[in-house]
Amino acid sequence: MNSNLMEEDPILTTSAAARLLGVATSTVQLWMESGAIESWKTPGGHRRTRESHIRALMNRVSGQPGAPERRLPPTPTDPEFLPNPEPGFPVPDDEAQRLAALAATGLVDTPQEERFDRIVRLASKVTESPIALISLLTARRQWFKARVGLPAQQTPREWAFCTHAILQDGPFVVEDAISDARFSGNPLVLAAPHMRFYAGVPLRDRAGNAMGTLCVIDREPRKLRAAELEALVDLAAIAANEIEASGEN
């Protein structure tokens, strides 16, 4: 019985899956790594999937009746989701996997959404911070899915305090950027918005990939009270869940 099922639903290599989907093998590899295609690794480290997974994905993408629409991540030719070969800023050890997971959410460069706007409004209020952001970090920029108190939609990745925050297991706090050698010369400190205080919490998916942060910013040096930091962490968990749900839709 099991043998018959395997014959009816053969195991596919990445190349075979790519031929069925009509895309490059490297694209299938990215989609497998990001979870857009269900797969597993052989003992030798090669990705495999079932034909049924590919057929189901083809049905979702083609919009067949009764099948939910699935947004696929950008292809590996998009430099936004390929590790920067000369980043000029610290990157996680799993940067390639992190970028693939971020691509799979389909959130970068999408319109504002109330579910995220509500979170930054609450973060601003509970910490009494004039600026609050949900920042998503591509290979080359930090892009704000939601923001309060900041007109800019994005900055270069090199300027992002959040680049340092995603390297942490917990909150990352800079009480006075002017006194911190890592940030004292940062354009965001020396010019508008004149950042002095920053507190960011990494937004991680179930696999531990940090998509970006929920962060709050002030123009004066300060500290967060324990209750404020706890509230920021709780709101970050809500934001991370919303990001995860985006990749599943």
C-alpha positions as CSV (number, residue, x, y, z in Angstrom):
1,M,0.0,0.0,0.0
2,N,2.7,2.5,1.0
3,S,4.7,1.5,-2.1
4,N,1.8,2.2,-4.4
5,L,1.3,5.6,-2.7
6,M,5.0,6.5,-3.3
7,E,4.7,5.4,-6.9
8,E,1.7,7.7,-7.3
9,D,3.4,10.6,-5.6
10,P,7.0,10.4,-6.7
11,I,9.9,12.2,-5.0
12,L,11.2,15.1,-7.0
13,T,14.6,16.7,-7.1
14,T,14.8,20.5,-7.3
15,S,15.6,20.3,-11.0
16,A,12.5,18.1,-11.6
17,A,10.3,20.4,-9.6
18,A,11.7,23.4,-11.5
19,R,10.7,21.8,-14.8
20,L,7.2,21.3,-13.6
21,L,6.9,24.8,-12.4
22,G,8.7,26.4,-15.4
23,V,11.2,28.3,-13.3
24,A,14.9,28.1,-12.6
25,T,16.3,25.4,-10.3
26,S,17.7,28.2,-8.1
27,T,14.2,29.7,-7.8
28,V,12.9,26.3,-6.5
29,Q,15.8,26.1,-4.1
30,L,14.9,29.5,-2.7
31,W,11.2,28.6,-2.4
32,M,12.1,25.3,-0.6
33,E,14.4,27.1,1.8
34,S,11.7,29.7,2.6
35,G,9.0,27.1,3.1
36,A,6.9,28.2,0.1
37,I,7.4,24.6,-1.1
38,E,7.2,21.8,1.4
39,S,10.5,19.8,1.3
40,W,13.1,18.0,3.2
41,K,16.9,17.4,3.0
42,T,18.6,14.1,2.2
43,P,21.5,12.9,4.4
44,G,23.7,14.4,1.7
45,G,22.1,17.8,2.1
46,H,20.0,17.8,-1.1
47,R,16.4,19.1,-1.1
48,R,13.6,16.8,-2.1
49,T,9.8,17.2,-2.4
50,R,6.8,15.3,-3.5
51,E,5.1,15.8,-6.8
52,S,1.8,16.4,-5.0
53,H,3.3,19.4,-3.2
54,I,4.3,20.9,-6.6
55,R,0.9,20.2,-8.2
56,A,-0.9,21.7,-5.2
57,L,1.3,24.8,-5.5
58,M,0.6,25.1,-9.2
59,N,-3.1,24.9,-8.5
60,R,-2.9,27.7,-5.9
61,V,-0.9,30.0,-8.1
62,S,-3.1,29.4,-11.1
63,G,-6.2,30.2,-9.1
64,Q,-8.1,27.0,-9.7
65,P,-11.6,27.0,-8.0
66,G,-11.4,26.1,-4.3
67,A,-7.7,26.7,-4.1
68,P,-6.4,29.6,-1.9
69,E,-4.1,32.1,-3.7
70,R,-0.5,31.8,-2.8
71,R,2.0,34.6,-3.3
72,L,5.4,33.3,-4.2
73,P,8.6,35.0,-3.0
74,P,10.8,36.9,-5.5
75,T,13.3,34.9,-7.5
76,P,16.9,34.7,-6.5
77,T,17.8,37.2,-9.2
78,D,16.3,39.9,-7.0
79,P,19.3,41.5,-5.1
80,E,17.0,42.6,-2.3
81,F,16.8,39.0,-1.2
82,L,20.4,37.8,-2.0
83,P,23.1,38.3,0.6
84,N,25.1,41.4,0.0
85,P,28.7,40.3,-0.9
86,E,30.2,43.4,0.7
87,P,27.6,44.5,3.2
88,G,29.6,47.0,5.3
89,F,27.4,46.1,8.3
90,P,27.0,43.1,10.6
91,V,24.9,40.2,9.2
92,P,23.6,37.1,10.9
93,D,25.2,33.8,10.1
94,D,21.9,32.6,8.5
95,E,21.5,35.8,6.4
96,A,20.7,33.8,3.2
97,Q,18.0,31.8,4.9
98,R,16.7,34.9,6.7
99,L,16.4,36.8,3.4
100,A,14.6,33.8,1.8
101,A,12.1,33.7,4.6
102,L,11.5,37.5,4.4
103,A,10.9,37.1,0.6
104,A,8.4,34.4,1.3
105,T,6.3,36.7,3.4
106,G,5.6,38.9,0.4
107,L,5.4,42.0,2.7
108,V,8.2,44.2,1.4
109,D,6.9,47.2,-0.6
110,T,3.2,46.4,0.2
111,P,0.7,49.1,1.2
112,Q,0.0,50.0,4.8
113,E,-2.2,47.6,6.8
114,E,-4.2,48.5,9.9
115,R,-3.1,45.3,11.7
116,F,0.5,46.6,11.6
117,D,-0.3,50.3,12.0
118,R,-2.2,49.4,15.3
119,I,0.9,47.8,16.7
120,V,3.2,50.7,16.2
121,R,0.6,53.1,17.6
122,L,0.4,51.0,20.7
123,A,4.2,50.7,20.9
124,S,4.6,54.5,20.7
125,K,1.9,55.0,23.4
126,V,3.1,52.4,25.9
127,T,6.7,53.5,25.8
128,E,5.9,57.3,25.4
129,S,8.2,57.3,22.3
130,P,7.6,59.8,19.5
131,I,8.7,57.2,16.8
132,A,7.7,53.6,16.5
133,L,8.4,51.3,13.5
134,I,8.0,47.8,12.1
135,S,11.2,47.5,10.1
136,L,11.8,44.7,7.6
137,L,15.5,44.3,6.6
138,T,16.3,43.3,3.0
139,A,19.9,42.8,1.9
140,R,20.2,46.5,1.0
141,R,17.7,48.6,3.0
142,Q,15.4,48.7,6.0
143,W,11.8,49.2,4.9
144,F,9.1,50.2,7.2
145,K,5.9,48.2,7.0
146,A,4.3,50.5,9.6
147,R,5.5,53.7,11.2
148,V,4.5,56.5,13.6
149,G,6.4,59.8,13.8
150,L,8.7,59.2,10.9
151,P,8.0,60.4,7.3
152,A,10.6,58.3,5.6
153,Q,9.5,54.9,4.2
154,Q,13.0,53.4,4.2
155,T,16.7,53.9,4.8
156,P,19.9,52.2,3.6
157,R,20.6,49.0,5.5
158,E,24.0,50.5,6.5
159,W,22.1,53.1,8.7
160,A,19.8,50.7,10.4
161,F,20.1,50.2,14.2
162,C,17.8,47.3,13.5
163,T,20.7,45.5,11.7
164,H,22.3,45.2,15.1
165,A,19.0,44.4,16.8
166,I,18.4,41.2,14.7
167,L,21.7,39.8,15.9
168,Q,20.3,39.6,19.5
169,D,18.1,37.0,21.1
170,G,16.2,39.6,23.0
171,P,15.7,43.4,23.1
172,F,18.5,45.7,21.8
173,V,18.7,49.0,23.6
174,V,20.8,52.1,22.9
175,E,20.3,54.6,25.6
176,D,22.3,57.4,24.0
177,A,23.5,57.0,20.4
178,I,25.9,60.0,20.6
179,S,27.8,58.2,23.3
180,D,27.9,54.9,21.4
181,A,30.8,54.5,19.0
182,R,28.7,52.2,16.7
183,F,26.2,55.0,16.1
184,S,27.7,58.4,17.0
185,G,28.5,59.1,13.3
186,N,25.2,57.6,11.9
187,P,23.3,60.0,9.5
188,L,20.1,59.2,11.4
189,V,21.8,60.5,14.6
190,L,23.6,63.5,13.1
191,A,20.6,64.7,11.0
192,A,16.8,64.1,11.0
193,P,15.3,62.3,12.9
194,H,18.2,63.0,15.3
195,M,18.0,59.6,17.0
196,R,19.4,59.4,20.5
197,F,17.5,56.5,22.0
198,Y,16.6,53.2,20.4
199,A,15.0,50.0,21.6
200,G,14.2,47.2,19.2
201,V,12.9,43.6,19.5
202,P,13.7,41.1,16.7
203,L,10.6,39.8,14.8
204,R,11.3,36.1,14.4
205,D,9.4,33.4,12.5
206,R,8.9,29.9,13.9
207,A,12.3,28.8,12.4
208,G,14.0,31.7,14.2
209,N,14.6,33.9,11.2
210,A,14.6,37.6,12.1
211,M,12.5,39.5,9.5
212,G,13.2,42.8,11.2
213,T,12.2,44.5,14.4
214,L,9.5,46.4,16.3
215,C,11.4,49.4,17.5
216,V,10.8,52.7,19.3
217,I,13.0,55.8,19.0
218,D,13.4,59.1,20.9
219,R,15.3,62.2,20.2
220,E,16.5,62.4,23.8
221,P,18.7,59.9,25.7
222,R,16.6,57.8,28.0
223,K,15.8,54.4,29.5
224,L,12.8,52.2,29.3
225,R,11.0,51.1,32.5
226,A,10.7,47.4,33.0
227,A,6.9,47.5,32.3
228,E,7.5,49.5,29.0
229,L,10.1,47.0,27.8
230,E,7.8,44.1,28.6
231,A,5.0,45.7,26.7
232,L,7.3,46.2,23.7
233,V,8.3,42.6,23.8
234,D,4.6,41.5,23.9
235,L,3.7,43.7,20.9
236,A,6.7,42.4,19.0
237,A,5.4,38.8,19.5
238,I,2.0,40.0,18.0
239,A,3.8,41.6,15.1
240,A,5.9,38.5,14.4
241,N,2.7,36.4,14.4
242,E,1.1,38.7,11.8
243,I,4.2,38.5,9.6
244,E,4.2,34.7,9.9
245,A,0.5,34.7,8.9
246,S,1.4,36.8,5.8
247,G,3.7,34.1,4.5
248,E,1.0,31.4,4.9
249,N,-1.7,33.3,2.9
